[in-house]
Amino acid sequence: MIIVWEGQDFTFGGKIVRYLGDSDEHVCRAGSRFSLRVLAIDTARIFMSQKQPKPTLGGQKIRTRKRDEKKTFEPTAFRDEIVQGLNEQGSDLEAISRYLDKQGSRLDYRRYAETLLDILIAGGMLAPGGSLIEDADKTKTCRVDVCVFTTPDDVAAMRTQAEIFNKLIRRYKYLEKSFEDEMKKVLIFLKGFSDEERARLATFTAVVLANQQVTANILPSLFHENLVKEGIGLDFATAVFKTWLSEKDVNHLISCLRRANIEQRLPELFPANKRSQEHLESHFRTAGLGPVADFQKGQQNVAYKKELQKKLADMISNEDDVKEIVLYVKDYMKKNELAEHEVVVLVWFSVMKSVEWNKKEDLVAEQAIRLLKAYAPLLAAFTTQGRSELDLLVKIQNYCYDNIQFMKVFHKILVLFYKADVLSEDAILKWHKDGHSSKGRSVFLEQTKELVEWLQSAEEESEEEDED
């Protein structure tokens, strides 16, 4: 039994309790003052309301499951063992591969993947920035004798070095992602490596990219601001591309860049004030990378054409004067070195996308002829060459085939364009003979049969008049 005052806090059973008094007791109150009374609390009754702990056996030991035990992360100890083991193999690459294969069952490659790959590439553990971590004990060996950085800068030698990684990753598949992450990291650290180490790493990078041991997703590391500012990223990428093209063709390189969605980011290798098309082409051609320069020019043309098509759509939508549109397009074409046969196709699609077409064949013909008659002068301004006319003809054919309501309108469009000097008789005859595409060929050739026969007869009469 314990004694407390009414309204007093006290601790019991690990809890703070305030006794407010018993309503059955007489309580005196005068103004704001409460009378103090000595109250008795039955400690046994309160104790029984508390939760009792479960009994335990004396001497019982609670063991932690092995999988729940926290292992100490000791990359330095891992490094010391790997470095010693690799150096014992000497320069025998087959022996090195066998050693790495065997040790994987004993050492935790999954846990120490970054340390392992640091050693195989740079010779030791890398600190942030790219420097090697040395041990306080100067007598301890912290570097391996054989790694990427000590391999001669030769494609054949790097192939054998890359084979070590290939065998290791095939044996321990989980290292595949770790290897790609490691390559991203070491490329960011390029500034911390010597010129010789960067050159060797560039050759190695090209070999593993060509062999598809890693994807081109590692290359965006070269767009890092510090690497771009000092030109390190550009020099490294140039060296990688040269070796890559010695192993594979340009189509392989471009397809890899596209899968990584960086085929349009090559200008980012250059400082902001040197990203002009002329500067990019000059750099790659001087470095002997003509195919890359051609590809980059093509990419730039794609961007120019998208920009022009958007502007055309706006001008047609705003019903700008056709003469103004012609002047703008010609100026843009000259400024950005776009070919006429490419521009006329853009104009065609821009015009055809400018309206909502009727779904009924009998009504769409009238709608199409009315629209194309209005914009025939615009198309005629960009069909001054035979190739431009033929390319336009093929695009018209494909469009009418892909949009079924236009199947019966094709020959009417040709007649309109012939009368409006958009298409010449030579272009139409060439298209009919062997310049057409396979889409709807028989249908469209039959539709234009009378037109072609008329053009041929007119041509023969003209020749006879010339002879007379």
C-alpha positions as a Markdown table, in Angstrom:
| # | Residue | x | y | z |
|---|---|---|---|---|
| 1 | Met | 0.0 | 0.0 | 0.0 |
| 2 | Ile | 1.3 | 3.5 | -0.9 |
| 3 | Ile | 0.1 | 6.9 | 0.2 |
| 4 | Val | -0.4 | 9.8 | -2.2 |
| 5 | Trp | -2.1 | 13.2 | -2.2 |
| 6 | Glu | -5.2 | 13.9 | -4.3 |
| 7 | Gly | -4.1 | 15.5 | -7.6 |
| 8 | Gln | -0.5 | 14.4 | -7.1 |
| 9 | Asp | 1.4 | 12.6 | -10.0 |
| 10 | Phe | 3.2 | 9.4 | -9.1 |
| 11 | Thr | 5.0 | 6.6 | -10.9 |
| 12 | Phe | 3.8 | 3.0 | -10.7 |
| 13 | Gly | 4.5 | 0.0 | -12.9 |
| 14 | Gly | 6.6 | 2.2 | -15.3 |
| 15 | Lys | 3.7 | 4.6 | -15.8 |
| 16 | Ile | 2.9 | 8.1 | -14.5 |
| 17 | Val | -0.4 | 8.2 | -12.7 |
| 18 | Arg | -2.4 | 11.1 | -11.3 |
| 19 | Tyr | -4.9 | 10.3 | -8.6 |
| 20 | Leu | -7.9 | 12.6 | -8.8 |
| 21 | Gly | -9.8 | 11.4 | -5.8 |
| 22 | Asp | -12.7 | 9.1 | -5.2 |
| 23 | Ser | -16.2 | 10.4 | -5.9 |
| 24 | Asp | -17.6 | 8.5 | -3.0 |
| 25 | Glu | -15.4 | 10.4 | -0.6 |
| 26 | His | -16.3 | 13.7 | 0.9 |
| 27 | Val | -14.4 | 16.5 | -0.9 |
| 28 | Cys | -14.3 | 20.0 | 0.5 |
| 29 | Arg | -13.8 | 23.0 | -1.9 |
| 30 | Ala | -13.5 | 26.6 | -0.9 |
| 31 | Gly | -13.1 | 29.0 | -3.8 |
| 32 | Ser | -10.2 | 27.8 | -6.0 |
| 33 | Arg | -8.5 | 25.8 | -3.2 |
| 34 | Phe | -8.9 | 22.1 | -2.8 |
| 35 | Ser | -8.5 | 20.4 | 0.5 |
| 36 | Leu | -5.7 | 17.8 | 0.8 |
| 37 | Arg | -6.5 | 14.4 | 2.0 |
| 38 | Val | -4.4 | 11.3 | 2.6 |
| 39 | Leu | -5.7 | 8.5 | 0.5 |
| 40 | Ala | -4.8 | 4.8 | 0.5 |
| 41 | Ile | -4.5 | 2.9 | -2.8 |
| 42 | Asp | -4.6 | -0.8 | -2.9 |
| 43 | Thr | -1.3 | -1.6 | -4.6 |
| 44 | Ala | -2.3 | -5.2 | -5.2 |
| 45 | Arg | -5.3 | -4.2 | -7.3 |
| 46 | Ile | -3.2 | -1.8 | -9.5 |
| 47 | Phe | -0.4 | -4.4 | -9.9 |
| 48 | Met | -2.8 | -7.0 | -11.2 |
| 49 | Ser | -3.9 | -4.7 | -14.0 |
| 50 | Gln | -0.4 | -4.5 | -15.4 |
| 51 | Lys | 0.7 | -7.0 | -18.2 |
| 52 | Gln | 2.9 | -9.7 | -16.8 |
| 53 | Pro | 6.1 | -10.7 | -18.7 |
| 54 | Lys | 6.3 | -14.3 | -20.0 |
| 55 | Pro | 8.5 | -16.6 | -18.1 |
| 56 | Thr | 11.8 | -17.7 | -19.7 |
| 57 | Leu | 14.1 | -20.6 | -19.2 |
| 58 | Gly | 17.2 | -19.9 | -17.3 |
| 59 | Gly | 20.4 | -20.0 | -19.4 |
| 60 | Gln | 18.5 | -19.7 | -22.7 |
| 61 | Lys | 20.5 | -18.1 | -25.6 |
| 62 | Ile | 18.8 | -16.3 | -28.5 |
| 63 | Arg | 20.8 | -17.0 | -31.7 |
| 64 | Thr | 20.6 | -14.6 | -34.7 |
| 65 | Arg | 20.0 | -16.3 | -38.0 |
| 66 | Lys | 23.1 | -16.4 | -40.3 |
| 67 | Arg | 21.2 | -14.4 | -43.0 |
| 68 | Asp | 20.4 | -11.7 | -40.5 |
| 69 | Glu | 24.0 | -11.3 | -39.3 |
| 70 | Lys | 25.6 | -8.0 | -40.5 |
| 71 | Lys | 28.9 | -8.6 | -42.2 |
| 72 | Thr | 31.6 | -6.0 | -41.9 |
| 73 | Phe | 32.4 | -4.2 | -45.2 |
| 74 | Glu | 36.2 | -4.5 | -45.6 |
| 75 | Pro | 37.1 | -3.5 | -49.2 |
| 76 | Thr | 40.7 | -3.0 | -48.2 |
| 77 | Ala | 41.1 | -6.6 | -47.0 |
| 78 | Phe | 39.4 | -7.8 | -50.2 |
| 79 | Arg | 41.8 | -5.7 | -52.2 |
| 80 | Asp | 44.9 | -7.1 | -50.4 |
| 81 | Glu | 43.9 | -10.7 | -51.1 |
| 82 | Ile | 43.0 | -10.1 | -54.7 |
| 83 | Val | 46.1 | -8.1 | -55.4 |
| 84 | Gln | 48.3 | -10.7 | -53.9 |
| 85 | Gly | 46.6 | -13.5 | -55.7 |
| 86 | Leu | 46.7 | -11.8 | -59.1 |
| 87 | Asn | 50.4 | -10.8 | -58.8 |
| 88 | Glu | 51.2 | -14.4 | -58.0 |
| 89 | Gln | 49.8 | -15.4 | -61.5 |
| 90 | Gly | 52.4 | -13.1 | -63.2 |
| 91 | Ser | 51.6 | -12.0 | -66.8 |
| 92 | Asp | 49.8 | -15.3 | -67.7 |
| 93 | Leu | 46.3 | -14.1 | -68.6 |
| 94 | Glu | 44.9 | -17.6 | -68.7 |
| 95 | Ala | 46.2 | -18.1 | -65.2 |
| 96 | Ile | 44.6 | -14.8 | -64.1 |
| 97 | Ser | 41.2 | -15.9 | -65.5 |
| 98 | Arg | 41.4 | -19.2 | -63.8 |
| 99 | Tyr | 42.3 | -17.5 | -60.5 |
| 100 | Leu | 39.4 | -15.1 | -60.7 |
| 101 | Asp | 37.0 | -17.9 | -61.6 |
| 102 | Lys | 38.1 | -20.0 | -58.7 |
| 103 | Gln | 38.1 | -17.2 | -56.1 |
| 104 | Gly | 34.5 | -16.2 | -56.9 |
| 105 | Ser | 33.2 | -19.2 | -55.0 |
| 106 | Arg | 35.2 | -18.1 | -51.9 |
| 107 | Leu | 35.3 | -14.3 | -52.0 |
| 108 | Asp | 32.2 | -12.1 | -52.1 |
| 109 | Tyr | 32.4 | -10.7 | -55.7 |
| 110 | Arg | 28.8 | -9.4 | -55.4 |
| 111 | Arg | 29.6 | -7.3 | -52.4 |
| 112 | Tyr | 33.0 | -6.1 | -53.5 |
| 113 | Ala | 32.3 | -5.8 | -57.3 |
| 114 | Glu | 33.4 | -2.2 | -57.5 |
| 115 | Thr | 36.7 | -2.9 | -55.7 |
| 116 | Leu | 37.3 | -5.9 | -58.0 |
| 117 | Leu | 36.7 | -4.0 | -61.2 |
| 118 | Asp | 38.8 | -1.0 | -59.9 |
| 119 | Ile | 41.7 | -3.4 | -59.6 |
| 120 | Leu | 41.2 | -5.0 | -63.0 |
| 121 | Ile | 41.0 | -1.7 | -64.8 |
| 122 | Ala | 43.2 | 0.7 | -62.8 |
| 123 | Gly | 45.3 | -1.7 | -60.8 |
| 124 | Gly | 44.0 | -0.8 | -57.4 |
| 125 | Met | 41.2 | 0.8 | -55.5 |
| 126 | Leu | 40.1 | 4.2 | -56.9 |
| 127 | Ala | 39.4 | 7.2 | -54.7 |
| 128 | Pro | 36.9 | 9.8 | -55.9 |
| 129 | Gly | 38.6 | 11.7 | -58.7 |
| 130 | Gly | 40.5 | 8.8 | -60.0 |
| 131 | Ser | 43.6 | 8.5 | -57.8 |
| 132 | Leu | 44.7 | 5.2 | -56.4 |
| 133 | Ile | 44.2 | 4.6 | -52.7 |
| 134 | Glu | 47.5 | 3.7 | -51.1 |
| 135 | Asp | 48.0 | 1.9 | -47.8 |
| 136 | Ala | 49.5 | 3.5 | -44.7 |
| 137 | Asp | 51.9 | 0.6 | -44.7 |
| 138 | Lys | 54.3 | 1.5 | -47.5 |
| 139 | Thr | 55.7 | -2.0 | -47.6 |
| 140 | Lys | 52.3 | -3.4 | -48.6 |
| 141 | Thr | 51.6 | -4.0 | -52.3 |
| 142 | Cys | 48.4 | -2.2 | -53.3 |
| 143 | Arg | 48.6 | -2.5 | -57.0 |
| 144 | Val | 48.5 | -5.4 | -59.5 |
| 145 | Asp | 51.0 | -5.8 | -62.2 |
| 146 | Val | 48.5 | -6.7 | -65.0 |
| 147 | Cys | 45.5 | -4.5 | -65.6 |
| 148 | Val | 44.0 | -2.3 | -68.3 |
| 149 | Phe | 46.2 | 0.7 | -67.4 |
| 150 | Thr | 49.4 | -1.4 | -67.7 |
| 151 | Thr | 48.4 | -3.1 | -71.0 |
| 152 | Pro | 50.1 | -1.7 | -74.1 |
| 153 | Asp | 47.9 | 0.6 | -76.1 |
| 154 | Asp | 47.3 | -1.9 | -78.8 |
| 155 | Val | 44.0 | -3.3 | -80.1 |
| 156 | Ala | 45.1 | -6.9 | -80.1 |
| 157 | Ala | 46.5 | -6.6 | -76.5 |
| 158 | Met | 43.3 | -5.0 | -75.3 |
| 159 | Arg | 41.2 | -7.8 | -76.9 |
| 160 | Thr | 43.0 | -10.3 | -74.7 |
| 161 | Gln | 42.5 | -8.0 | -71.7 |
| 162 | Ala | 38.8 | -7.6 | -72.5 |
| 163 | Glu | 38.5 | -11.4 | -72.7 |
| 164 | Ile | 39.4 | -11.6 | -68.9 |
| 165 | Phe | 36.3 | -9.5 | -68.2 |
| 166 | Asn | 34.2 | -11.5 | -70.7 |
| 167 | Lys | 35.0 | -14.8 | -69.0 |
| 168 | Leu | 34.5 | -13.4 | -65.5 |
| 169 | Ile | 31.1 | -11.9 | -66.4 |
| 170 | Arg | 29.9 | -15.1 | -68.2 |
| 171 | Arg | 30.8 | -17.0 | -65.0 |
| 172 | Tyr | 29.3 | -14.5 | -62.6 |
| 173 | Lys | 26.4 | -12.9 | -64.5 |
| 174 | Tyr | 25.6 | -10.4 | -61.7 |
| 175 | Leu | 28.8 | -8.6 | -62.5 |
| 176 | Glu | 27.4 | -7.5 | -65.9 |
| 177 | Lys | 25.6 | -4.4 | -64.5 |
| 178 | Ser | 28.5 | -3.7 | -62.1 |
| 179 | Phe | 30.9 | -3.6 | -65.1 |
| 180 | Glu | 28.7 | -1.1 | -66.9 |
| 181 | Asp | 28.4 | 1.1 | -63.7 |
| 182 | Glu | 32.2 | 0.8 | -63.3 |
| 183 | Met | 32.8 | 2.0 | -66.8 |
| 184 | Lys | 30.5 | 5.0 | -66.3 |
| 185 | Lys | 32.5 | 5.9 | -63.1 |
| 186 | Val | 36.0 | 5.6 | -64.6 |
| 187 | Leu | 35.0 | 7.8 | -67.6 |
| 188 | Ile | 33.9 | 10.5 | -65.2 |
| 189 | Phe | 37.3 | 10.1 | -63.5 |
| 190 | Leu | 39.2 | 10.7 | -66.8 |
| 191 | Lys | 40.7 | 14.0 | -65.6 |
| 192 | Gly | 42.5 | 12.1 | -62.8 |
| 193 | Phe | 44.3 | 9.7 | -65.1 |
| 194 | Ser | 47.5 | 10.3 | -67.1 |
| 195 | Asp | 47.5 | 10.8 | -70.9 |
| 196 | Glu | 48.8 | 7.2 | -71.3 |
| 197 | Glu | 46.1 | 5.8 | -69.0 |
| 198 | Arg | 43.4 | 7.7 | -70.9 |
| 199 | Ala | 44.7 | 6.4 | -74.3 |
| 200 | Arg | 44.7 | 2.8 | -73.0 |
| 201 | Leu | 41.3 | 3.2 | -71.5 |
| 202 | Ala | 39.9 | 4.6 | -74.8 |
| 203 | Thr | 41.2 | 1.6 | -76.7 |
| 204 | Phe | 39.8 | -0.8 | -74.1 |
| 205 | Thr | 36.4 | 1.1 | -74.1 |
| 206 | Ala | 36.2 | 0.8 | -77.9 |
| 207 | Val | 36.9 | -2.9 | -77.8 |
| 208 | Val | 34.3 | -3.7 | -75.2 |
| 209 | Leu | 31.8 | -1.5 | -77.0 |
| 210 | Ala | 32.5 | -3.2 | -80.3 |
| 211 | Asn | 32.1 | -6.6 | -78.7 |
| 212 | Gln | 28.9 | -5.5 | -76.9 |
| 213 | Gln | 30.3 | -6.3 | -73.5 |
| 214 | Val | 28.9 | -3.0 | -72.4 |
| 215 | Thr | 26.3 | -0.7 | -74.0 |
| 216 | Ala | 26.8 | 2.9 | -75.2 |
| 217 | Asn | 24.9 | 4.0 | -72.1 |
| 218 | Ile | 28.4 | 4.5 | -70.6 |
| 219 | Leu | 29.2 | 7.3 | -73.0 |
| 220 | Pro | 27.0 | 10.1 | -71.5 |
| 221 | Ser | 29.7 | 10.3 | -68.7 |
| 222 | Leu | 31.8 | 12.1 | -71.3 |
| 223 | Phe | 29.2 | 15.0 | -71.4 |
| 224 | His | 30.3 | 15.9 | -67.8 |
| 225 | Glu | 30.9 | 19.7 | -67.6 |
| 226 | Asn | 34.5 | 19.4 | -66.5 |
| 227 | Leu | 35.4 | 17.0 | -69.2 |
| 228 | Val | 33.8 | 19.1 | -71.9 |
| 229 | Lys | 35.3 | 22.3 | -70.7 |
| 230 | Glu | 38.9 | 21.0 | -70.9 |
| 231 | Gly | 38.3 | 19.0 | -74.1 |
| 232 | Ile | 39.1 | 15.7 | -72.4 |
| 233 | Gly | 35.7 | 14.2 | -73.2 |
| 234 | Leu | 36.0 | 15.1 | -76.9 |
| 235 | Asp | 39.5 | 13.7 | -77.3 |
| 236 | Phe | 38.5 | 10.5 | -75.5 |
| 237 | Ala | 35.3 | 10.0 | -77.7 |
| 238 | Thr | 37.4 | 10.7 | -80.8 |
| 239 | Ala | 39.9 | 8.0 | -79.9 |
| 240 | Val | 37.1 | 5.6 | -79.0 |
| 241 | Phe | 35.3 | 6.1 | -82.3 |
| 242 | Lys | 38.5 | 5.6 | -84.3 |
| 243 | Thr | 39.2 | 2.2 | -82.7 |
| 244 | Trp | 35.5 | 1.3 | -82.8 |
| 245 | Leu | 35.4 | 1.8 | -86.6 |
| 246 | Ser | 38.5 | -0.3 | -87.0 |
| 247 | Glu | 36.6 | -3.2 | -85.3 |
| 248 | Lys | 33.1 | -2.6 | -86.7 |
| 249 | Asp | 31.5 | -0.5 | -89.4 |
| 250 | Val | 29.8 | 2.8 | -88.9 |
| 251 | Asn | 26.3 | 1.2 | -88.9 |
| 252 | His | 27.2 | -0.7 | -85.8 |
| 253 | Leu | 28.5 | 2.4 | -84.1 |
| 254 | Ile | 25.4 | 4.4 | -85.0 |
| 255 | Ser | 22.9 | 1.6 | -84.0 |
| 256 | Cys | 24.6 | 1.4 | -80.6 |
| 257 | Leu | 24.4 | 5.2 | -80.1 |
| 258 | Arg | 20.7 | 5.1 | -81.1 |
| 259 | Arg | 19.9 | 2.3 | -78.6 |
| 260 | Ala | 21.4 | 4.5 | -75.9 |
| 261 | Asn | 19.5 | 7.6 | -77.2 |
| 262 | Ile | 22.6 | 9.7 | -77.6 |
| 263 | Glu | 22.9 | 9.8 | -81.4 |
| 264 | Gln | 21.8 | 13.4 | -81.4 |
| 265 | Arg | 24.0 | 14.4 | -78.4 |
| 266 | Leu | 27.4 | 14.4 | -80.1 |
| 267 | Pro | 27.5 | 18.2 | -80.2 |
| 268 | Glu | 27.5 | 18.1 | -76.4 |
| 269 | Leu | 31.1 | 16.9 | -76.5 |
| 270 | Phe | 32.1 | 20.4 | -77.7 |
| 271 | Pro | 32.1 | 23.6 | -75.6 |
| 272 | Ala | 29.0 | 25.7 | -76.1 |
| 273 | Asn | 30.8 | 28.2 | -78.3 |
| 274 | Lys | 32.0 | 25.5 | -80.7 |
| 275 | Arg | 28.9 | 23.5 | -81.4 |
| 276 | Ser | 28.3 | 24.8 | -85.0 |
| 277 | Gln | 27.8 | 22.2 | -87.7 |
| 278 | Glu | 30.9 | 23.5 | -89.5 |
| 279 | His | 33.1 | 23.0 | -86.4 |
| 280 | Leu | 31.8 | 19.5 | -85.8 |
| 281 | Glu | 32.3 | 18.3 | -89.3 |
| 282 | Ser | 35.8 | 19.9 | -89.5 |
| 283 | His | 36.8 | 18.1 | -86.2 |
| 284 | Phe | 35.6 | 14.6 | -87.2 |
| 285 | Arg | 36.9 | 14.8 | -90.8 |
| 286 | Thr | 40.4 | 16.0 | -89.6 |
| 287 | Ala | 40.4 | 13.1 | -87.2 |
| 288 | Gly | 39.7 | 10.6 | -90.0 |
| 289 | Leu | 36.2 | 10.1 | -88.9 |
| 290 | Gly | 34.4 | 11.0 | -92.1 |
| 291 | Pro | 31.5 | 8.5 | -91.6 |
| 292 | Val | 30.8 | 10.1 | -88.2 |
| 293 | Ala | 30.9 | 13.6 | -89.8 |
| 294 | Asp | 28.4 | 12.4 | -92.5 |
| 295 | Phe | 26.2 | 10.9 | -89.8 |
| 296 | Gln | 26.3 | 14.1 | -87.8 |
| 297 | Lys | 25.4 | 16.2 | -90.8 |
| 298 | Gly | 22.5 | 13.9 | -91.5 |
| 299 | Gln | 21.3 | 14.3 | -87.9 |
| 300 | Gln | 21.5 | 18.0 | -88.2 |
| 301 | Asn | 19.5 | 17.9 | -91.5 |
| 302 | Val | 16.8 | 15.9 | -89.7 |
| 303 | Ala | 16.6 | 18.7 | -87.1 |
| 304 | Tyr | 16.5 | 21.4 | -89.7 |
| 305 | Lys | 13.7 | 19.6 | -91.6 |
| 306 | Lys | 11.6 | 19.2 | -88.5 |
| 307 | Glu | 12.0 | 22.9 | -87.8 |
| 308 | Leu | 11.0 | 23.8 | -91.3 |
| 309 | Gln | 8.0 | 21.5 | -91.3 |
| 310 | Lys | 6.8 | 23.1 | -88.1 |
| 311 | Lys | 7.2 | 26.6 | -89.6 |
| 312 | Leu | 5.4 | 25.6 | -92.8 |
| 313 | Ala | 2.5 | 24.2 | -90.8 |
| 314 | Asp | 2.1 | 27.5 | -88.9 |
| 315 | Met | 2.3 | 29.6 | -92.1 |
| 316 | Ile | -0.3 | 27.4 | -93.9 |
| 317 | Ser | -2.5 | 27.4 | -90.8 |
| 318 | Asn | -2.3 | 31.2 | -90.7 |
| 319 | Glu | -3.1 | 31.4 | -94.4 |
| 320 | Asp | 0.0 | 33.4 | -95.2 |
| 321 | Asp | 0.5 | 34.5 | -98.8 |
| 322 | Val | 2.0 | 31.7 | -100.9 |
| 323 | Lys | 4.7 | 34.1 | -102.2 |
| 324 | Glu | 5.9 | 34.9 | -98.7 |
| 325 | Ile | 6.0 | 31.1 | -97.9 |
| 326 | Val | 8.1 | 30.5 | -101.0 |
| 327 | Leu | 10.6 | 33.3 | -100.1 |
| 328 | Tyr | 10.9 | 32.0 | -96.5 |
| 329 | Val | 11.4 | 28.4 | -97.5 |
| 330 | Lys | 14.0 | 29.3 | -100.2 |
| 331 | Asp | 16.0 | 31.4 | -97.7 |
| 332 | Tyr | 15.8 | 28.6 | -95.1 |
| 333 | Met | 16.9 | 26.0 | -97.6 |
| 334 | Lys | 19.9 | 28.0 | -98.7 |
| 335 | Lys | 20.9 | 28.9 | -95.2 |
| 336 | Asn | 20.8 | 25.3 | -93.9 |
| 337 | Glu | 22.0 | 23.7 | -97.1 |
| 338 | Leu | 18.8 | 21.6 | -97.6 |
| 339 | Ala | 18.3 | 19.8 | -101.0 |
| 340 | Glu | 15.4 | 20.7 | -103.1 |
| 341 | His | 14.1 | 17.2 | -103.4 |
| 342 | Glu | 13.9 | 17.0 | -99.6 |
| 343 | Val | 12.1 | 20.3 | -99.3 |
| 344 | Val | 9.4 | 19.6 | -101.8 |
| 345 | Val | 8.4 | 16.5 | -99.9 |
| 346 | Leu | 8.2 | 18.5 | -96.7 |
| 347 | Val | 6.0 | 21.1 | -98.5 |
| 348 | Trp | 3.7 | 18.3 | -99.8 |
| 349 | Phe | 3.2 | 16.7 | -96.4 |
| 350 | Ser | 2.7 | 20.1 | -94.7 |
| 351 | Val | -0.1 | 21.0 | -97.2 |
| 352 | Met | -1.8 | 17.6 | -96.9 |
| 353 | Lys | -1.7 | 17.8 | -93.1 |
| 354 | Ser | -3.3 | 21.3 | -93.0 |
| 355 | Val | -6.9 | 20.1 | -93.3 |
| 356 | Glu | -9.3 | 17.5 | -91.9 |
| 357 | Trp | -10.1 | 15.3 | -94.9 |
| 358 | Asn | -13.6 | 14.0 | -95.6 |
| 359 | Lys | -14.0 | 10.3 | -95.3 |
| 360 | Lys | -16.2 | 9.9 | -98.4 |
| 361 | Glu | -14.3 | 9.3 | -101.7 |
| 362 | Asp | -16.7 | 11.4 | -103.8 |
| 363 | Leu | -16.3 | 14.5 | -101.5 |
| 364 | Val | -12.6 | 14.2 | -100.8 |
| 365 | Ala | -11.6 | 14.5 | -104.4 |
| 366 | Glu | -13.2 | 17.9 | -104.7 |
| 367 | Gln | -11.7 | 19.0 | -101.4 |
| 368 | Ala | -8.2 | 17.8 | -102.4 |
| 369 | Ile | -8.2 | 19.4 | -105.8 |
| 370 | Arg | -9.4 | 22.7 | -104.4 |
| 371 | Leu | -6.6 | 22.8 | -101.7 |
| 372 | Leu | -3.8 | 21.6 | -104.1 |
| 373 | Lys | -4.8 | 24.1 | -106.7 |
| 374 | Ala | -4.3 | 26.9 | -104.2 |
| 375 | Tyr | -0.8 | 25.6 | -103.2 |
| 376 | Ala | 0.4 | 24.4 | -106.6 |
| 377 | Pro | 2.6 | 27.5 | -107.0 |
| 378 | Leu | 4.3 | 26.7 | -103.7 |
| 379 | Leu | 5.1 | 23.2 | -104.9 |
| 380 | Ala | 6.1 | 24.4 | -108.3 |
| 381 | Ala | 8.8 | 26.6 | -106.8 |
| 382 | Phe | 10.6 | 23.5 | -105.5 |
| 383 | Thr | 10.3 | 21.2 | -108.5 |
| 384 | Thr | 12.9 | 22.7 | -110.8 |
| 385 | Gln | 15.0 | 19.5 | -110.9 |
| 386 | Gly | 14.1 | 16.1 | -112.3 |
| 387 | Arg | 14.8 | 14.3 | -109.0 |
| 388 | Ser | 12.5 | 16.7 | -107.1 |
| 389 | Glu | 9.7 | 15.9 | -109.5 |
| 390 | Leu | 10.2 | 12.2 | -109.3 |
| 391 | Asp | 10.5 | 12.2 | -105.5 |
| 392 | Leu | 7.3 | 14.2 | -105.2 |
| 393 | Leu | 5.5 | 11.8 | -107.6 |
| 394 | Val | 6.5 | 8.8 | -105.5 |
| 395 | Lys | 5.3 | 10.5 | -102.3 |
| 396 | Ile | 2.0 | 11.3 | -103.9 |
| 397 | Gln | 1.6 | 7.7 | -104.9 |
| 398 | Asn | 2.4 | 6.4 | -101.5 |
| 399 | Tyr | 0.1 | 8.9 | -99.8 |
| 400 | Cys | -2.8 | 8.0 | -102.0 |
| 401 | Tyr | -2.2 | 4.3 | -101.3 |
| 402 | Asp | -1.8 | 4.7 | -97.5 |
| 403 | Asn | -5.0 | 6.9 | -97.4 |
| 404 | Ile | -7.6 | 4.7 | -99.1 |
| 405 | Gln | -10.1 | 7.6 | -99.8 |
| 406 | Phe | -7.4 | 9.1 | -102.1 |
| 407 | Met | -7.0 | 5.9 | -104.3 |
| 408 | Lys | -9.3 | 7.3 | -107.0 |
| 409 | Val | -7.9 | 10.9 | -106.8 |
| 410 | Phe | -4.3 | 10.1 | -107.8 |
| 411 | His | -4.7 | 10.7 | -111.6 |
| 412 | Lys | -6.6 | 13.9 | -110.9 |
| 413 | Ile | -3.7 | 15.2 | -108.8 |
| 414 | Leu | -1.2 | 14.4 | -111.6 |
| 415 | Val | -3.4 | 16.2 | -114.2 |
| 416 | Leu | -3.7 | 19.2 | -112.0 |
| 417 | Phe | 0.1 | 19.3 | -111.3 |
| 418 | Tyr | 0.9 | 18.9 | -114.9 |
| 419 | Lys | -1.3 | 21.9 | -115.9 |
| 420 | Ala | 0.2 | 23.9 | -113.0 |
| 421 | Asp | 3.8 | 23.2 | -114.1 |
| 422 | Val | 4.5 | 21.3 | -110.9 |
| 423 | Leu | 5.3 | 18.2 | -112.8 |
| 424 | Ser | 6.7 | 17.9 | -116.3 |
| 425 | Glu | 5.8 | 15.3 | -118.9 |
| 426 | Asp | 9.3 | 13.8 | -118.7 |
| 427 | Ala | 8.8 | 13.2 | -115.0 |
| 428 | Ile | 5.4 | 11.6 | -115.4 |
| 429 | Leu | 6.6 | 9.3 | -118.2 |
| 430 | Lys | 9.7 | 8.4 | -116.2 |
| 431 | Trp | 7.6 | 7.6 | -113.2 |
| 432 | His | 5.2 | 5.5 | -115.3 |
| 433 | Lys | 8.0 | 3.6 | -116.9 |
| 434 | Asp | 10.2 | 2.6 | -114.0 |
| 435 | Gly | 10.2 | 5.3 | -111.3 |
| 436 | His | 7.1 | 4.3 | -109.4 |
| 437 | Ser | 7.0 | 2.5 | -106.1 |
| 438 | Ser | 5.4 | -0.9 | -105.5 |
| 439 | Lys | 2.5 | 0.5 | -103.5 |
| 440 | Gly | -0.7 | 0.3 | -105.5 |
| 441 | Arg | 1.4 | 0.1 | -108.7 |
| 442 | Ser | -1.1 | -1.7 | -110.9 |
| 443 | Val | -4.0 | 0.5 | -109.8 |
| 444 | Phe | -2.2 | 3.8 | -110.3 |
| 445 | Leu | -0.6 | 2.7 | -113.6 |
| 446 | Glu | -4.0 | 1.9 | -114.9 |
| 447 | Gln | -5.5 | 5.2 | -113.7 |
| 448 | Thr | -2.8 | 7.2 | -115.5 |
| 449 | Lys | -2.7 | 5.1 | -118.7 |
| 450 | Glu | -4.7 | 7.6 | -120.8 |
| 451 | Leu | -2.7 | 10.5 | -119.5 |
| 452 | Val | 0.6 | 8.8 | -120.3 |
| 453 | Glu | -0.6 | 7.8 | -123.8 |
| 454 | Trp | -1.7 | 11.4 | -124.5 |
| 455 | Leu | 1.7 | 12.7 | -123.3 |
| 456 | Gln | 3.5 | 10.2 | -125.5 |
| 457 | Ser | 1.5 | 11.1 | -128.6 |
| 458 | Ala | 2.1 | 14.8 | -127.9 |
| 459 | Glu | 5.8 | 14.1 | -127.6 |
| 460 | Glu | 5.8 | 12.3 | -130.9 |
| 461 | Glu | 3.9 | 15.1 | -132.7 |
| 462 | Ser | 6.4 | 17.6 | -131.3 |
| 463 | Glu | 9.3 | 15.5 | -132.6 |
| 464 | Glu | 7.7 | 15.3 | -136.1 |
| 465 | Glu | 7.2 | 19.1 | -136.2 |
| 466 | Asp | 10.8 | 19.6 | -135.2 |
| 467 | Glu | 11.9 | 17.3 | -138.1 |
| 468 | Asp | 9.8 | 19.3 | -140.6 |
